[in-house]
Amino acid sequence: MIPISDENTVRHAPVASRTILFVCCAIFLWQWLEYPWGRLASQALGFTPAYFFAGGAPNPHLAWVPFSVTLITYMFLHAGWLHLLGNMLCLWSFGDDVEDALGQPGFIIFYLLCGMAAALAQALLVPESTTPMIGASGAISGLFGAYLVLYPRARINVLVPIFIVWDVVRLPAYVVLAFWFA
């Protein structure tokens, strides 16, 4: 199931969620077009648990920002087109509603805190990992949780593959998000 939209109407323009979406896309293009610096971004700006707990990267060429800042920068990097597309589609579908409920400043703070919490949770599970984490998936998961709490019975249009046929189906938010979390 791929969520493509919901049927909630928002009262305010989703400036914060659309800005985050735009920034993620712009950074992704920079990652893939700017050789060699864009290719090193994942290592330099991704969140690496071992480096975080050690107080920084052992290679000074990869210390573009203070190690603690990578708790934020990692959320704006993506590993490929599908990774970016999946996260941004979910941000597009659910971000506007959560932003409408929390307001723009509240949404930005909530989004960043969810992403930071996700990175720290992963780091606590594997503190010795030297593989950088990248992507907005942790922040998007937080948005899903907020959406589920705020709009549990909202109808979500999902694209469902049935063998070789794709169909759009309206499902309650709790069904879509339960499937996603599972």
C-alpha positions as CSV (number, residue, x, y, z in Angstrom):
1,M,0.0,0.0,0.0
2,I,1.3,3.4,-1.0
3,P,-0.5,6.4,0.6
4,I,-1.0,9.1,-2.0
5,S,-3.4,11.5,-0.3
6,D,-5.9,12.0,2.4
7,E,-9.3,13.6,2.4
8,N,-8.8,16.1,5.2
9,T,-9.0,19.7,4.4
10,V,-6.5,22.1,5.9
11,R,-7.1,25.6,7.1
12,H,-3.7,27.0,6.5
13,A,-1.1,26.7,3.7
14,P,1.4,24.0,4.6
15,V,4.4,26.2,4.3
16,A,6.7,24.4,6.8
17,S,6.1,20.9,5.4
18,R,6.4,22.0,1.8
19,T,9.6,23.9,2.7
20,I,11.1,20.7,4.3
21,L,10.1,18.8,1.2
22,F,11.8,21.3,-1.1
23,V,14.9,21.4,1.0
24,C,15.2,17.6,1.0
25,C,14.8,17.5,-2.8
26,A,17.3,20.3,-3.4
27,I,19.9,18.6,-1.1
28,F,19.3,15.3,-2.8
29,L,20.0,16.9,-6.2
30,W,23.1,18.4,-4.8
31,Q,24.2,15.0,-3.4
32,W,23.9,13.4,-6.8
33,L,25.1,16.3,-9.0
34,E,28.0,17.9,-7.1
35,Y,31.0,15.6,-7.5
36,P,32.8,14.8,-5.2
37,W,31.4,16.8,-2.3
38,G,27.8,15.7,-2.8
39,R,28.8,12.1,-2.8
40,L,30.7,12.5,0.5
41,A,27.7,14.2,2.2
42,S,26.3,11.0,3.5
43,Q,29.5,10.3,5.4
44,A,30.0,13.8,6.5
45,L,26.5,14.9,7.3
46,G,24.9,11.5,8.1
47,F,24.4,10.5,11.7
48,T,27.0,7.9,12.7
49,P,26.4,6.4,16.1
50,A,30.0,5.5,16.8
51,Y,31.2,9.0,15.9
52,F,28.4,10.6,17.9
53,F,29.4,8.6,21.1
54,A,33.1,9.2,20.4
55,G,32.6,12.9,20.1
56,G,33.2,13.3,16.4
57,A,34.5,11.6,13.3
58,P,38.1,10.3,13.3
59,N,38.7,11.7,9.8
60,P,38.8,15.5,9.9
61,H,37.9,15.7,6.2
62,L,34.4,14.3,7.2
63,A,33.9,16.8,10.0
64,W,31.9,19.4,8.0
65,V,29.7,20.2,11.0
66,P,30.0,19.6,14.7
67,F,29.1,15.9,15.3
68,S,26.0,16.8,17.3
69,V,24.5,18.7,14.3
70,T,24.4,15.5,12.3
71,L,21.3,14.6,14.5
72,I,19.6,17.1,12.2
73,T,21.5,17.1,8.9
74,Y,21.0,13.4,8.4
75,M,17.2,13.9,8.0
76,F,17.7,15.9,4.8
77,L,19.9,13.4,3.0
78,H,18.6,10.4,1.0
79,A,20.3,7.3,-0.5
80,G,18.4,7.2,-3.8
81,W,15.3,8.3,-5.8
82,L,13.0,5.7,-4.2
83,H,14.1,6.6,-0.7
84,L,13.5,10.3,-1.4
85,L,10.2,9.6,-3.2
86,G,8.8,7.4,-0.4
87,N,9.6,9.9,2.3
88,M,8.5,12.9,0.4
89,L,5.2,11.3,-0.7
90,C,4.4,10.6,3.0
91,L,5.5,14.1,4.0
92,W,3.2,15.5,1.2
93,S,0.3,13.3,2.2
94,F,0.4,13.7,6.0
95,G,2.6,16.7,6.8
96,D,0.0,19.3,5.8
97,D,-2.6,18.0,8.3
98,V,-0.1,17.6,11.2
99,E,1.2,21.1,10.4
100,D,-2.3,22.5,10.4
101,A,-2.9,21.0,13.9
102,L,0.4,22.0,15.4
103,G,1.1,25.3,13.6
104,Q,4.2,26.0,11.6
105,P,6.7,26.4,14.5
106,G,5.2,23.5,16.4
107,F,5.4,21.3,13.3
108,I,9.0,22.1,12.6
109,I,10.0,21.4,16.2
110,F,8.0,18.2,16.3
111,Y,9.4,17.0,12.9
112,L,13.0,17.7,14.1
113,L,12.5,16.1,17.5
114,C,11.0,13.0,15.9
115,G,13.9,12.6,13.6
116,M,16.4,13.2,16.4
117,A,14.6,10.7,18.7
118,A,14.7,8.1,15.9
119,A,18.4,8.6,15.3
120,L,19.2,8.3,19.0
121,A,17.0,5.2,19.4
122,Q,18.9,3.5,16.5
123,A,22.2,4.6,18.0
124,L,21.4,3.2,21.4
125,L,20.6,-0.2,19.7
126,V,23.9,-0.2,17.8
127,P,26.2,2.3,19.4
128,E,29.4,0.9,17.7
129,S,28.0,1.3,14.1
130,T,30.2,3.3,11.8
131,T,27.5,3.3,9.0
132,P,26.0,6.7,8.6
133,M,22.2,6.9,8.9
134,I,20.5,9.2,6.4
135,G,16.9,9.9,5.5
136,A,13.7,11.4,6.8
137,S,12.1,8.1,7.8
138,G,12.4,8.7,11.5
139,A,10.8,12.1,11.3
140,I,8.1,10.7,8.9
141,S,7.4,7.9,11.4
142,G,6.7,10.6,14.0
143,L,4.4,12.3,11.6
144,F,2.5,9.1,11.0
145,G,2.1,8.7,14.8
146,A,0.8,12.2,15.2
147,Y,-1.5,11.8,12.2
148,L,-2.9,8.6,13.8
149,V,-3.5,10.3,17.1
150,L,-5.1,13.4,15.5
151,Y,-7.1,11.7,12.7
152,P,-7.5,8.0,13.4
153,R,-10.7,7.7,11.3
154,A,-9.6,9.9,8.4
155,R,-9.8,8.3,5.0
156,I,-6.6,7.9,3.1
157,N,-6.3,7.1,-0.6
158,V,-3.8,4.4,-1.1
159,L,-2.4,2.8,-4.2
160,V,-2.7,-0.9,-3.9
161,P,-1.0,-3.3,-6.2
162,I,-3.1,-6.4,-7.0
163,F,-1.0,-8.6,-9.1
164,I,-0.3,-6.5,-12.2
165,V,-3.2,-4.1,-11.6
166,W,-3.0,-1.0,-9.4
167,D,-6.1,0.4,-7.8
168,V,-6.7,3.4,-5.5
169,V,-8.6,2.4,-2.3
170,R,-9.9,4.6,0.5
171,L,-9.0,3.2,3.9
172,P,-9.2,4.5,7.4
173,A,-5.9,6.1,8.7
174,Y,-5.5,3.5,11.5
175,V,-5.6,0.6,8.9
176,V,-3.0,2.3,6.6
177,L,-0.7,3.3,9.5
178,A,-1.0,-0.1,11.2
179,F,0.0,-1.7,8.0
180,W,2.9,0.6,7.6
181,F,4.1,0.2,11.2
182,A,3.8,-3.6,10.8
